[in-house]
Amino acid sequence: MTLIHMSAVRDLRVLLRLPDFRRLLTVRLLSQGADGVFQVALAAHVVFSPEKQATPGAIASAMAVLLLPYSVIGPFAGVLLDRWRRRQIILFGNLLRALLAACTAVLILTSLPDWLFYASALAVTAVNRFVLAGLSAALPRVVEDERLVVANSLSPTAGTLAATAGGGLAFLVRLLIADSDAAVVLLAALLYLSSALASVTMARDLLGPDPGLVQPRLRAALRSTARGLGHGLLHLAERRDAAAALIAMTLMRFCYGALTVMVLMLCRYAWTSDEDDGLALLGVALLVSGAGFFAAAIVTPSAVGRLGSFGWMVVCAGSAAVLEPALGLPFAPAPMLAAAFVLGLVTQGAKIATDTVVQTSVDDEYRGRIFSLYDVLFNVAFVGAAGVAALVLPPDGRSVPLVLGVAVVYSAVAVGLFRWRKLRKKDG
């Protein structure tokens, strides 16, 4: 483990010598740090407010409102990622999120209808997925192919850790300021603005697509959207490795979503009767899961080097299939926190491998729409998982069928990837 850690530190030093990578990483850290702040504010306002009696169904409905509309427009946004300058999308996307987050803070302070609050939060979330897809599509423009596995280990994982740190900062603000949901959202707005300013340090054309593919006029870009989306799907169908990795990662995201709703309900009702204590427990769970993400960044490059991307994904899914029920079935805080660490590690480890497979299998002119499709699959899987959890979970969150069902899905992913890996070796 020490050797792996030293290798990760050495790889990080190499990447940080690349000025364009440093700039893109700074934008990601500020952007995802703001995401963490904003998401904790939403969770506190929707799930842990004393005047709200959250149920699995209510949580599923909130997730559907926030995520499903983007799942409809996401593929079209992906075409624009391959038609407009990605740096400009990241710049104006973060500026728009700063404005929308400020509006959300105002709505929290007023007695306006809840649907206005959800509409504002929905807009922030929609733009968020757009920006993240742009950051992923842009990474190969600032890092050579041979360093992509390491970059995919460090960059998105660092972003996830920044989101975790942002969540911790939001918890701290809530401890210092009573009834501070609006103040937390304003802090998110400030971080979004900082991310936008950081993106200006990069050249307009740095992140692609190539100038010949850029369509500066909205009408011309929209005319090519449907045609471009069809081409992107055909391209993905021809890149079977990328398609297989996306299917596997979507199923693992489904599992993660179902367990997230379960932990929310356990924190809210089963482990404590105090809303603030429940929110603190959720914060600890997020912190432990973030530690798992960090561990994944350390071990994944070496694991992929030894096992290959699909071999490492088999190990991740297989480990989750065994450890998730073993740690989850007691429904006690300590083993559940251990499960949060394990699931953070295997989910992020599989995602790093998936990102690398997609980036190396898909041509640059298609990366934006493929990564937007990737995000859409993430959202649909998460919302679908929340819907299933709403049907299965009792009010206190303890559900043996849900834990065992998730273990079955993880097992199916591990077996399917193992067979796909053997088939690829046989054909190769």
C-alpha positions in Angstrom: 0.0 0.0 0.0 2.9 2.4 0.7 4.3 1.8 -2.7 0.9 2.4 -4.3 0.6 5.6 -2.3 4.0 6.8 -3.3 3.2 6.1 -7.0 0.0 8.1 -6.7 1.8 11.0 -5.2 4.4 10.9 -8.0 1.7 10.7 -10.7 0.0 13.7 -9.1 3.2 15.7 -9.2 3.6 14.9 -12.9 0.1 16.0 -13.7 0.3 19.1 -11.6 3.3 20.3 -13.7 0.9 20.6 -16.6 -0.5 24.2 -16.4 -3.7 23.5 -18.4 -4.5 20.5 -16.2 -4.0 22.6 -13.1 -6.4 25.2 -14.4 -9.0 22.7 -15.3 -8.6 21.0 -11.9 -9.1 24.3 -10.1 -12.3 24.9 -12.0 -13.6 21.4 -11.1 -12.7 21.8 -7.4 -14.5 25.1 -7.0 -17.5 23.9 -9.0 -17.9 20.6 -7.2 -17.2 22.2 -3.9 -20.1 24.5 -4.6 -22.2 21.4 -5.5 -21.5 19.9 -2.1 -22.6 23.1 -0.3 -25.7 23.4 -2.4 -26.7 19.7 -2.1 -26.4 19.8 1.7 -28.6 22.9 1.8 -31.2 21.2 -0.3 -31.1 18.0 1.9 -31.4 20.1 5.1 -34.3 22.1 3.7 -36.2 19.2 2.1 -35.5 16.2 4.4 -34.3 17.5 7.8 -36.5 20.5 8.4 -38.5 20.0 11.6 -41.7 21.1 9.8 -41.3 18.6 7.0 -42.1 14.9 7.5 -40.0 13.3 4.8 -40.9 9.8 3.5 -39.2 7.6 0.9 -41.9 8.6 -1.6 -41.3 12.3 -0.9 -37.5 11.9 -1.4 -38.1 10.0 -4.6 -40.4 12.7 -5.8 -37.9 15.4 -5.0 -35.2 13.5 -6.9 -37.5 13.0 -9.9 -38.3 16.7 -10.0 -34.7 17.7 -9.8 -33.1 15.1 -12.1 -35.6 13.7 -14.7 -36.2 16.9 -16.7 -32.5 17.1 -17.4 -32.6 13.5 -18.5 -34.8 14.6 -21.4 -32.7 17.6 -22.5 -29.3 16.0 -21.6 -28.6 14.3 -24.9 -29.3 17.5 -26.8 -27.1 19.4 -24.5 -24.4 16.9 -25.2 -24.5 17.7 -28.9 -23.9 21.4 -28.0 -20.8 20.3 -26.0 -19.5 19.0 -29.3 -20.6 22.2 -31.2 -19.7 25.0 -28.8 -16.5 25.9 -27.1 -16.4 23.9 -23.9 -14.6 26.5 -22.0 -17.4 29.0 -22.7 -20.0 26.4 -21.6 -18.2 26.0 -18.3 -17.8 29.7 -17.9 -21.4 30.7 -18.6 -22.8 27.6 -16.9 -21.1 28.5 -13.6 -22.2 32.2 -13.9 -25.8 31.0 -14.5 -25.6 28.7 -11.5 -24.3 31.5 -9.3 -27.4 33.6 -10.3 -29.8 30.7 -9.9 -28.4 29.7 -6.5 -28.8 33.3 -5.3 -32.5 33.1 -6.4 -32.9 29.8 -4.5 -31.6 31.5 -1.4 -34.3 34.3 -1.8 -37.0 31.6 -2.2 -35.9 29.9 1.0 -36.3 33.1 2.9 -39.8 33.8 1.5 -43.1 32.0 1.9 -43.6 31.5 -1.8 -44.9 28.1 -3.0 -42.6 25.1 -2.9 -42.8 24.5 -6.6 -40.9 27.7 -7.2 -38.1 26.5 -4.9 -38.0 23.2 -6.7 -37.9 24.9 -10.1 -35.0 27.0 -9.1 -33.1 24.1 -7.6 -33.9 22.1 -10.8 -32.3 24.7 -12.9 -29.1 24.7 -10.8 -28.9 20.9 -11.0 -29.6 20.8 -14.8 -26.7 23.2 -15.5 -24.5 21.3 -13.0 -24.8 18.1 -15.1 -24.0 20.1 -18.2 -20.8 21.6 -16.7 -19.6 18.2 -15.3 -20.1 16.6 -18.7 -18.0 19.4 -20.2 -15.2 18.9 -17.7 -15.0 15.2 -18.4 -15.1 15.7 -22.2 -12.4 18.3 -21.9 -9.9 16.2 -19.8 -8.2 14.5 -22.8 -7.5 17.9 -24.3 -5.1 18.7 -21.4 -3.6 15.3 -20.6 -1.9 12.8 -22.9 -3.6 9.4 -23.5 -1.0 7.5 -21.5 -1.8 9.5 -18.4 -5.6 9.4 -18.7 -6.1 6.6 -16.2 -4.2 8.6 -13.6 -5.9 11.8 -14.5 -9.3 10.1 -14.2 -8.3 8.8 -10.8 -7.2 12.1 -9.5 -9.3 14.8 -11.2 -12.9 13.5 -10.7 -12.0 12.0 -7.3 -10.5 15.3 -6.2 -13.8 16.9 -7.4 -15.8 14.4 -5.3 -13.6 15.2 -2.3 -14.1 18.9 -2.9 -17.9 18.2 -2.9 -17.5 16.4 0.4 -15.5 19.3 1.8 -18.2 21.6 0.5 -20.8 19.6 2.4 -18.7 19.8 5.5 -18.4 23.5 5.2 -22.2 23.7 4.8 -22.6 21.7 8.0 -20.2 24.1 9.8 -22.2 27.1 8.6 -25.4 25.5 9.9 -23.8 24.9 13.3 -22.6 28.6 13.5 -25.8 30.2 12.2 -29.3 29.2 13.2 -31.8 28.7 10.4 -29.0 29.2 7.9 -30.2 27.3 4.8 -30.3 30.5 2.8 -26.8 31.5 3.9 -25.5 28.1 2.9 -27.0 28.5 -0.6 -25.5 32.0 -0.9 -22.1 30.4 -0.1 -22.6 28.0 -3.0 -23.4 30.9 -5.3 -20.1 32.5 -4.3 -18.2 29.3 -5.1 -19.9 29.0 -8.5 -18.9 32.5 -9.3 -15.3 31.7 -8.3 -15.3 28.7 -10.6 -16.5 30.8 -13.5 -13.7 33.3 -12.9 -11.1 30.5 -12.7 -12.2 29.2 -16.1 -11.3 32.5 -17.7 -7.6 31.7 -17.1 -7.9 29.1 -19.9 -7.8 29.9 -23.6 -11.2 29.9 -25.3 -10.3 27.1 -27.7 -8.2 25.0 -25.3 -10.9 22.5 -24.2 -12.2 21.9 -27.8 -13.9 20.9 -29.9 -11.6 21.6 -32.8 -12.4 25.0 -34.4 -13.8 23.4 -37.6 -16.5 21.8 -35.5 -17.5 24.9 -33.6 -20.9 26.4 -34.5 -21.2 29.8 -32.9 -24.8 30.4 -33.9 -27.5 28.9 -31.7 -29.8 28.2 -34.7 -27.1 26.3 -36.6 -26.2 24.3 -33.5 -29.8 23.4 -32.7 -30.5 22.3 -36.3 -27.7 19.8 -36.0 -28.8 18.5 -32.6 -31.1 15.7 -33.7 -28.7 14.6 -36.4 -25.7 14.8 -34.1 -27.5 12.8 -31.4 -28.2 10.0 -33.8 -24.6 10.0 -34.9 -23.5 9.9 -31.3 -25.6 6.8 -30.5 -24.4 5.0 -33.6 -20.8 5.8 -32.7 -21.5 4.4 -29.2 -23.0 1.3 -30.7 -19.8 0.8 -32.6 -17.7 1.2 -29.5 -18.8 -1.9 -27.7 -16.3 -1.5 -24.8 -17.7 2.0 -24.0 -21.2 0.7 -24.2 -20.5 -2.3 -21.9 -18.8 0.0 -19.3 -21.7 2.5 -19.4 -24.3 -0.3 -18.8 -22.3 -1.7 -15.9 -21.7 1.7 -14.3 -25.4 2.6 -14.7 -26.4 -0.5 -12.7 -23.9 0.3 -10.0 -25.3 3.8 -9.8 -28.7 2.3 -9.4 -27.5 0.4 -6.4 -25.8 3.5 -4.9 -29.0 5.5 -5.3 -31.2 3.0 -3.6 -28.7 2.7 -0.6 -28.5 6.5 -0.5 -32.3 6.8 0.1 -32.1 4.1 2.7 -29.3 5.9 4.6 -31.2 9.1 4.4 -34.2 7.5 6.1 -32.1 5.7 8.7 -30.4 9.0 9.6 -33.8 10.8 9.7 -35.8 8.3 11.7 -34.0 5.1 12.9 -30.8 6.3 14.5 -32.0 9.4 16.2 -35.2 11.4 16.8 -33.5 14.8 16.6 -33.3 16.4 13.1 -30.0 18.1 13.7 -28.4 14.9 15.0 -29.8 13.0 11.9 -28.2 15.6 9.6 -24.9 15.3 11.5 -25.0 11.5 11.0 -25.6 12.0 7.3 -22.6 14.3 7.2 -20.4 11.7 8.8 -21.7 9.1 6.3 -20.8 11.4 3.4 -17.4 12.1 4.9 -16.7 8.4 5.2 -17.9 7.7 1.7 -15.6 10.5 0.5 -12.7 8.7 2.2 -13.6 5.7 0.1 -13.5 7.9 -3.0 -10.0 9.0 -2.0 -8.9 5.4 -1.5 -10.2 4.6 -5.0 -8.0 7.4 -6.5 -4.9 5.8 -4.8 -5.5 2.2 -5.7 -7.2 2.3 -9.1 -4.3 3.2 -11.3 -2.3 0.3 -10.0 -5.3 -2.0 -10.1 -6.2 -1.1 -13.7 -2.5 -1.6 -14.7 -2.6 -5.1 -13.3 -6.2 -6.2 -14.1 -7.3 -3.9 -16.9 -10.3 -1.6 -16.7 -12.8 -4.3 -16.9 -11.0 -6.6 -14.5 -10.9 -3.9 -11.9 -14.6 -3.2 -12.4 -15.3 -7.0 -11.8 -13.4 -6.7 -8.5 -15.3 -3.6 -7.5 -18.8 -5.1 -8.3 -17.9 -8.4 -6.8 -16.6 -6.9 -3.6 -19.8 -4.8 -3.2 -22.0 -7.9 -3.8 -20.3 -9.6 -0.8 -19.7 -6.7 1.6 -22.8 -4.6 1.1 -25.2 -7.2 2.7 -22.7 -8.3 5.3 -22.3 -4.7 6.6 -25.8 -3.4 5.8 -28.1 -6.0 7.2 -27.5 -5.1 10.9 -28.9 -1.6 10.1 -26.6 -0.1 12.7 -24.5 3.1 12.4 -21.0 1.6 12.7 -21.3 -1.2 10.1 -23.3 1.1 7.8 -20.5 3.6 7.9 -18.1 0.9 7.0 -20.4 0.0 4.1 -20.4 3.7 3.1 -16.6 3.6 2.8 -16.6 0.3 0.8 -19.3 1.6 -1.6 -17.5 4.9 -2.0 -14.3 3.0 -2.9 -15.9 0.5 -5.4 -18.3 3.0 -7.0 -15.5 5.6 -7.6 -13.1 2.9 -8.7 -15.5 1.6 -11.2 -16.3 5.1 -12.4 -12.6 5.9 -12.9 -12.3 2.8 -15.1 -15.5 3.6 -17.0 -14.3 7.2 -17.7 -11.1 5.9 -19.1 -12.8 3.3 -21.3 -15.2 5.9 -22.7 -12.5 8.5 -23.2 -10.1 6.1 -25.0 -12.8 4.4 -27.0 -14.8 7.4 -28.2 -13.5 9.9 -30.8 -13.1 13.5 -29.6 -15.9 15.0 -31.8 -18.4 12.6 -30.0 -17.1 12.9 -26.4 -19.4 15.7 -25.3 -22.6 13.9 -26.3 -21.4 10.5 -25.0 -20.6 12.0 -21.6 -23.9 13.8 -21.5 -25.6 10.5 -22.2 -23.4 9.1 -19.4 -24.8 11.7 -17.1 -28.4 11.1 -18.2 -28.0 7.4 -17.5 -26.6 8.4 -14.0 -29.7 10.5 -13.3 -32.2 8.0 -14.6 -30.6 5.2 -12.6 -30.6 7.3 -9.4 -34.2 8.4 -9.8 -35.2 4.9 -10.7 -33.5 3.6 -7.6 -35.2 6.2 -5.4 -38.5 5.1 -6.9 -37.8 1.5 -6.1 -36.7 2.4 -2.6 -39.9 4.4 -2.1 -41.9 1.2 -2.8 -39.7 -1.1 -0.6 -38.6 1.0 2.3 -40.6 1.2 5.5 -40.8 4.6 7.3 -37.6 4.0 9.4 -35.5 2.8 6.4 -34.8 -0.7 7.5 -35.4 -3.1 4.6 -33.9 -6.5 4.2 -35.3 -7.0 0.6 -33.7 -3.8 -0.6 -30.2 -4.7 0.8 -30.4 -8.2 -0.7 -31.8 -6.9 -4.0 -28.9 -4.5 -4.3 -26.5 -7.4 -3.6 -28.1 -9.4 -6.5 -27.6 -6.5 -8.9 -24.0 -6.1 -7.9 -23.5 -9.8 -8.5 -25.1 -9.6 -11.9 -22.8 -6.8 -12.9 -19.7 -8.7 -11.7 -20.7 -11.8 -13.6 -21.6 -9.9 -16.8 -18.3 -8.0 -16.8 -16.3 -11.1 -16.1 -17.9 -12.8 -19.2 -17.4 -9.7 -21.3 -13.7 -9.6 -20.3 -13.3 -13.2 -21.3 -15.0 -12.6 -24.6 -12.7 -9.7 -25.4 -9.6 -11.7 -24.6 -10.9 -14.6 -26.8 -11.6 -12.2 -29.7 -8.3 -10.4 -29.2 
